């Protein structure tokens, strides 16, 4: 027989951030002797697990400006087609894609 329990209440420096984690786990194994004959072995196993997490975790990243790139103006030069030799200029107003990983 095995029984495990967890009750963790973490408070963070940012109010009102918190994390409340409650869990319970139980396992039971029974090997009846009267069912074990020569090479045949019988084992009965039962497991149970339940848990509940209530949290308001703190922000790990600062806010990101996703509005300014929308208003960038200018134009880009692109190929007419993937294998073509000609180019054309396309206005890039309101078409900028913001990449969070760019420096």
C-alpha positions in Angstrom: 0.0 0.0 0.0 1.3 3.5 -0.9 -0.2 6.9 -0.1 1.2 10.3 -1.1 -0.3 13.8 -0.5 0.8 17.3 -1.3 -0.5 20.7 0.0 1.6 23.5 -1.4 0.6 27.2 -1.0 3.2 29.5 -2.7 2.9 33.3 -2.4 4.9 35.6 -4.8 6.2 39.1 -4.4 3.7 40.4 -6.9 0.3 40.9 -5.3 -2.1 39.2 -5.7 0.0 36.3 -7.2 -0.3 32.9 -5.6 -0.3 29.2 -6.4 -2.3 26.6 -4.3 -1.7 23.0 -5.3 -3.4 20.1 -3.5 -2.9 16.5 -4.6 -3.4 13.0 -3.3 -2.3 9.6 -4.7 -3.0 6.1 -3.5 -1.9 2.7 -4.7 -2.8 -0.8 -3.5 -1.4 -4.1 -4.7 -2.6 -7.5 -3.6 -1.0 -10.9 -4.6 -3.3 -13.6 -3.5 -1.4 -16.8 -2.7 -4.3 -19.1 -3.7 -4.2 -17.8 -7.3 -0.4 -18.3 -7.7 0.3 -21.7 -9.2 3.6 -22.8 -10.7 4.3 -20.3 -13.5 1.0 -18.4 -13.3 1.1 -15.4 -11.1 -1.9 -13.1 -10.3 -1.6 -9.6 -9.0 -4.4 -7.1 -8.4 -3.5 -3.4 -8.6 -5.6 -0.3 -7.9 -4.4 3.3 -8.3 -6.2 6.6 -7.6 -5.0 10.1 -8.1 -6.8 13.5 -7.7 -5.6 17.0 -7.6 -6.6 20.7 -7.7 -4.6 23.7 -8.7 -5.9 27.2 -8.0 -3.5 29.9 -9.2 -2.9 33.5 -10.1 0.7 33.3 -11.2 2.9 36.4 -11.7 3.9 37.8 -15.1 7.3 36.4 -16.1 7.7 38.8 -19.0 7.2 42.5 -19.3 4.5 43.9 -21.5 5.3 43.9 -25.2 4.5 46.7 -27.7 2.5 45.1 -30.5 0.8 48.3 -31.7 3.8 50.4 -33.0 4.8 47.9 -35.7 1.3 48.2 -37.2 1.9 51.9 -38.0 5.3 51.6 -39.6 5.3 52.8 -43.2 7.6 52.2 -46.2 7.7 49.7 -49.0 9.5 46.5 -49.9 10.8 45.0 -53.1 9.8 41.5 -53.9 10.1 39.0 -56.8 7.2 38.8 -59.2 7.2 35.0 -58.7 9.5 32.6 -56.9 11.5 31.7 -60.0 11.1 35.0 -61.9 13.7 37.7 -62.5 11.5 40.7 -62.3 10.7 42.6 -59.1 8.0 44.9 -58.0 7.6 47.4 -55.1 4.8 46.7 -52.6 3.7 49.2 -50.0 4.2 47.8 -46.6 1.8 50.1 -44.7 0.2 48.1 -41.9 1.7 44.8 -43.2 4.7 44.6 -40.8 4.9 41.3 -38.9 6.2 41.6 -35.4 8.7 38.9 -34.4 9.0 38.7 -30.6 12.4 37.0 -30.8 14.1 39.8 -32.9 16.5 42.0 -30.9 
